[in-house]
Amino acid sequence: MNNETGAFFQQLTDAGISQPTIEILKSQSLSDGQTLGDTSQSELTDIGITLGDAKKLKRLFPSDSPAAQGVTIELDLAHQTNSPQAPAANPYLYLLNGDGSSTGVNITALNPNIKPDFIKMSAQATCAYVLLSGDILEIFSASFWRELGLEDLELRGAIDDWLHQKESQQSISKQAIANLTAGVENLYGNAFDQMVQVLTRLSAQKQMLRTMGAQAQLNIGSDATDVVKLTQLVPLTAEELTGKMLMSRLPEQAGRLIKVISALMALLKNPKLHASAGVIAQSPDEGAVKFLQKRLDSTFVNRFRLSLAYEKLVNALAQCPSPSLMTMDYLEVLGQLGSDLDVYFGLVTQGNPEDLKPFSRISALKCTEKKSAQATTGNYPERGWPFPTHTAKVAANTGGIVAFAFGPATGELRGSTIKYAVLAGINARGSTIESLIWLGESGASGMTGCTVKKLYCQFNGEPGGTCNTINNVTYKTRQELIEMAIEAANLRGVPVG
């Protein structure tokens, strides 16, 4: 298609001619004003063009030919003084396409570059981030699912598959979490903030107008300004997300982790799970929220709602039309989704409602407050070695076998084998630990060239060191780790508590 033909069809689009009609015109080679002027209205409708578009085309391209007008000369003369004059085509429309001027801007260059698949991936990644930053993997442990007493074997099998997937070091690793965190926190910017603010304001205006009618006394000027802003701002926000995802390594570096969280979301939305919990809901999302309300406090339930709000709003951007095709129906749906995001973001972050740019600072969603761990025998501090009556280091050992190592730290263990260990600090070289309950700091160094066959630690809390091999990791809450430590100590004649 040459520039002249492209400009002609762009003129039709600007005049309100529908896209299906334009496609018909292209297929029939009706690609200039003279040809359309010589084509009658009835001929246009005969090839499948709607009556409304046919009339618009004849107003845009009138003809002196009575046959093309589709009326008799007498009828035309009888009504020519009373018929409204057809609006003349804007002679300056060519300027929108940059024709005839080196500084002209082609209107097609203003259309945003939106790739829906990348936006949908950013929605999944954001949903995963919101839930992970609220310690979701610690909450949905094996004990959580056991307590449900589910009777559906297929559902139990799906949950077991998910638990196995969750405990895979390949999917859930510190590096994968770090990649997800860094990737998602770089997705959102100023355009997203502005869009949510304007959407929320527009949604409130429309809701008040529907509720109170003329009594609402809305500022029509402000309302109209918001609509005009959004016709450009929404596509630009979608384009911004597309561009950042195109440049991001999220799909490659955290793809498996995102799939783990998406699989959990699917379990929580499973109607069989809702039925087992006695939940009646109109939608999977509603069922998941009601299910969580029965078992968790409002803090996490609101975080789950926030993850849905982000996912729905960002997914809606993947359906974004071009600015010229933006409809009020689409903007009203976005407005409701933006309002939901605004509400739940404020509840989760407990931030200042007057803060103008919270939504792109997604790092504010990180869970910072943790309750003190409580084991069956008492309360224990959240960090460090929890048992004050057992503070002596495990004795040093070279080349020997240690059946049970229980203590805040160890002397040097060189080339030793430890059958079972409960530690918060370690100094080991070339040793093998068959089972380790780790109560120390995340990334704490102290091991060099060691092998840990089975590690129990907090989520993202593995010990550090160099040239170590960890074969299997099971993540537990600190409370669960302390209870495991107490049980292991009691079984080996070391009373705790």
Secondary structure as GFF3:
##gff-version 3
##sequence-region A 1 497
A	DSSP	alpha_helix	3	14	.	.	.	ID=ss1
A	DSSP	alpha_helix	19	27	.	.	.	ID=ss2
A	DSSP	alpha_helix	33	37	.	.	.	ID=ss3
A	DSSP	alpha_helix	41	46	.	.	.	ID=ss4
A	DSSP	alpha_helix	51	60	.	.	.	ID=ss5
A	DSSP	alpha_helix	66	69	.	.	.	ID=ss6
A	DSSP	alpha_helix	73	79	.	.	.	ID=ss7
A	DSSP	three_ten_helix	93	97	.	.	.	ID=ss8
A	DSSP	three_ten_helix	107	110	.	.	.	ID=ss9
A	DSSP	alpha_helix	116	132	.	.	.	ID=ss10
A	DSSP	alpha_helix	136	139	.	.	.	ID=ss11
A	DSSP	alpha_helix	142	146	.	.	.	ID=ss12
A	DSSP	alpha_helix	153	166	.	.	.	ID=ss13
A	DSSP	alpha_helix	174	185	.	.	.	ID=ss14
A	DSSP	alpha_helix	190	212	.	.	.	ID=ss15
A	DSSP	three_ten_helix	213	216	.	.	.	ID=ss16
A	DSSP	alpha_helix	220	247	.	.	.	ID=ss17
A	DSSP	alpha_helix	250	253	.	.	.	ID=ss18
A	DSSP	alpha_helix	255	268	.	.	.	ID=ss19
A	DSSP	alpha_helix	271	276	.	.	.	ID=ss20
A	DSSP	alpha_helix	284	295	.	.	.	ID=ss21
A	DSSP	alpha_helix	298	317	.	.	.	ID=ss22
A	DSSP	three_ten_helix	323	325	.	.	.	ID=ss23
A	DSSP	alpha_helix	328	349	.	.	.	ID=ss24
A	DSSP	three_ten_helix	362	365	.	.	.	ID=ss25
A	DSSP	beta_strand	374	375	.	.	.	ID=ss26
A	DSSP	beta_strand	378	379	.	.	.	ID=ss27
A	DSSP	beta_strand	397	398	.	.	.	ID=ss28
A	DSSP	beta_strand	401	407	.	.	.	ID=ss29
A	DSSP	beta_strand	412	414	.	.	.	ID=ss30
A	DSSP	beta_strand	417	423	.	.	.	ID=ss31
A	DSSP	beta_strand	427	429	.	.	.	ID=ss32
A	DSSP	beta_strand	432	433	.	.	.	ID=ss33
A	DSSP	beta_strand	436	438	.	.	.	ID=ss34
A	DSSP	beta_strand	447	448	.	.	.	ID=ss35
A	DSSP	beta_strand	451	452	.	.	.	ID=ss36
A	DSSP	beta_strand	455	457	.	.	.	ID=ss37
A	DSSP	beta_strand	469	470	.	.	.	ID=ss38
A	DSSP	beta_strand	473	475	.	.	.	ID=ss39
A	DSSP	alpha_helix	478	491	.	.	.	ID=ss40
###
